Amino acid sequence: MRSILFFSFFYLSLASAQFEPRSTELPKDTLASIGSRIITAKDFLERFELMPWPNKDKVNRIEYTKLEFLHSIVAEKLLAQEAAAQNIGTDSSSLKLQNNYERLFVRDEYYKTEVQSRIVITPSEALAGMSRFPYEFEVAVLGILSKEEGELLYKKVAKSKNKNATVKFFNDSLYVVIDTVHVTYGFPEEVVEDAVFAIGKDSLSRPVETQAYGWVMFALLKKYTNVQNVKYSHPDRLHKVNNVIRERKEDSIAVRTFAAVTSPQRAEADPAVFFPIADSVYAILRADSTAYLSKGVYQFNAGAIALLEQKLSSRLRDRFITIESGNMTVEDVLQGLFNNVVVFPSPLHLDHIRIVLNNNIKTVIQNEMLAREGLKKNLHQTESVRHDVGVWMDSHKSRMLLRNIIDTLRRTTDTLQQKRLERYIQESIDRYIGTLAKRYNVTINEEALRRVSTTTSSMVTWRHIGFGGRIIAVPQTIRQFEWKYEWMKQEKINQ
């Protein structure tokens, strides 16, 4: 493994950390305001619906649960705003985190604009799908050596009077039966579906090259009505057909877009940097294998990557990836690994570590390349990207300020018993947030909140990022709502 070839592009600057509304006129669905910032019904639902929350499934108290949740989001925004005022969240780690979020969401936005927005379903495609939807085929998969031999078999069967006998006669000479499959509309390989649904009176398809089997033909065994599909109403059938078409077009456009960005670009990794990184990964996993071994594989999680950064602290600024349009450092690559699900096989072997790490770094480079393409188009300035980065950074900054407050309280009250200390800390935090609510002129519209319809499901939801990868849909909201009593108390005092 002398050298490792990658692809990439150019490094652009960090977006602004400010995420203020663009208009002074508040939307009609505003549920709360914190100074010049607002929380709309859409903002509320995004957080409430996509993550768990205590008592969310209890219908008889849902209005109170909604109010608790809204107060908790307001608390987060208050802490984030105060953190910004105190320059908390401007440290290098926070800026790296913001940069990572920005590139992640820019890549996702690039996928939406270059892939999803280009999907068009024509009436003829929908009609063809509707005609296939009610049927199911059982076919034998005939493995053939080449397209030419398949065409020869097809011609011989077409000319014969006894089709079945002719097919059987050429078994083991022109083909072998390798499988039996059921094919319905939406089959994973579209080329298989097209070939099977095109089978005519000869009960034999033309030769096609498939991902699963290579060159094959399909011999019809049975054709019958798909019992499940015929139960759907016409609108439901059309909806399902459109989903199949949309997914297939999305995959096709995504592949072309990905290739258009990555194919013209090359990059080379420095082996003198790569091998020490791989050795460090191997050492971390061997040092505490039980901490990372889960379900038969080693999960190199965010904590492990942070430990790897510490081990490589003296080399973080070293050039790792050489690219004509701009190099990448060790730190750049490790930051990109945070977005990957890095899994190593068991048992541990250094060669396996190198292979898996190499593949993951390739993904990091490709993701960076796509993000840079989006940055060139100024997608980091779009409302959706600014919103997403703002949500995650507000959560981060609010937690930083909260930790600072708690650490200070613990240092000054270390003589209190644990239960009394926890109560004192919570009461102090409530007073602090209540004071912020007064300072930043908080308003909450409970009537508007009651008009917001919600579900009662309580589960962790993942957001899949365009071109690969996933992240928790939204940051987990900290339960923080009793500050409202301190706020109300201060409001009465000042009346």
Helices and strands as residue ranges (DSSP letters): E 4-6, E 30-34, E 37-40, H 41-50, G 59-61, H 62-85, H 92-114, G 116-118, H 123-132, E 135-143, H 147-159, H 163-169, E 176-184, H 190-197, E 208-210, E 214-225, G 229-231, H 234-262, E 267-269, H 271-287, H 289-292, E 293-294, E 297-300, H 302-311, G 313-315, E 319-323, E 328-329, H 330-337, E 342-345, H 350-376, G 379-381, H 383-412, H 418-439, E 443-444, H 446-450, E 462-464, E 470-472, H 483-493
